[in-house]
Amino acid sequence: MSKQQSGQRKGKTKVDGSKKDFKKSYVKGNTAFKRNETKPKKPSNPNEIRLNKYVANSGMCSRREADVHIATGLVSVNGKIITEMGYKVKIGDEVRYDGARINPEKKAYVLLNKPKGFATTTSEGKGRTVMDLVANATSSRIKPIGRLGRNSKGLLLFTNDDIIVDKFTNSKSGVARLFHIELDKNLKFEDLKKIQEGFKVQGKLIAVEEISYIDGASKKEIGLKIKNTGNTIIRTIFDYLKYDIISLDCVAIGHLTKKDIPRGHWKHLTEQELNTLKML
């Protein structure tokens, strides 16, 4: 065996570098490999978002400007001032900028013509709910304003705009809703007058905006306008006066009507409808 062959067998001949160079290269590579090893990242919570991004998404400012606002104490989360950079908030947290509540989602206004058999709730495990009917309306987290009983039908407005919600829930300047009600028997004129004038039940005044018989229909059918966001007051009135409600249908919310909205369908408010609603 020649010296050259022996050298090749022992790895002394350079093949892409000497054995020493190969060993040195391998060690360096191995070290580099170890350095690049990282611990698996903790999965991010899809229900959390960085506070500066939340503020920026609300349209108030850029994310960089949001950092400044946070640092100067202009932003609070659930009533607590937050100045920590990188702080994360949950989707349902109440975030306020300079005292005003903000929302990182696009404002949405959906008007549903509710059929019977659907509960007005956002809770799960309640069977069929109105949320099932508007599931594809928007990606924004909308909620119904007020309530309609499972067996009631008619208009129900959904939004994530707190200003509109406040307008409805303000007892002095709330938005009126008009109901078409069918009773189990004719409504006596004296009872109609009593409802019109207002009366007390267990010391609490029960008052409505308007009440009248439906033109061209029997005295069993009436129109009733209230500003209360629920329909409990309607039940209270007729339970007290010994009438059963056969049908309850919300036919108008302010200037909004069921025109062109088939039962079980919804539509987005037009800009004009929204502006009119804001002026009510």
C-alpha positions, 0 to 999 in steps of 0.5 A: 500500500502506498503512503498516498493510499494510507493517507487517504484511508486515515483521512490525512489527504485534503478532500474539501479540506483536511480532517482537521478542517472538517472536524472544526467545520463540523463543530462550528456547524453543530454549535450554530445548530444548537444556537439556533435551537429555540424553545417552542413558542407559547400559542397566542390566544386568539381572544387577546390583542395588544392594547396599542393595536386595539386602540389603533384598530378603533380608528383613533390613531396609528399604533405608534401614536397609541403607544404615546397615549397609553404611556401618558395614561389616556387609556384604561381597561375595565376602569384601570389606567394601563401604561404598560407597553405590550399589555394585552386585552381580551375581546370582551374588555371595556377599553376607554380612550380619554374617557370614551369607550372604543371598539376595534371593530367596524360598526355594523347595524343589522335589522332582522325581521324575527320569526317565531321560535327564536330566543332573543339571547346571545347565550349558547345552549338556549336552542334556536336564537336570533344570533343564528339568523344573523350569523352571516350578516357581519364579522363584527360582534353585534348584539340585539338591542332589547328583546322579543319573546321566543314566540314574538316576531318582528323587527330587532336591531343588532349593533356593536355601536354603544352610542346607538345602544345608549339612545335606545336604553335612555328612558327619556329619549329612547327610540319608540317601537310600534307593535301590532298586538292581537288579543284573545278578546276585544279590548274594552274602550275603558281599558284602552283609555286606561292604558292610554292615560297610564296606571300603576301596578304594584306602585309602579307607573305603567305608561305607553307612548300611544295606543289605538285600535287597528283600522279595518280590524276587530277590537282584538287587534291594536297598535301600541307604541312604547320606548321600553327596549323589552316587551315585558311592559306589554305583558304586564299591561295585559296580564293586569287587565286579564287579556291573553296575547295571541300575537305580538309583532314589532312592525316599526322601530322609529322610522325603520319598518319591515318593508322589503325584509321577509320574515327570517331575513335581515338587511344592513341599515343604509347610511340615510337610515342610520343618520335618521336613527341618530337624529331621533 
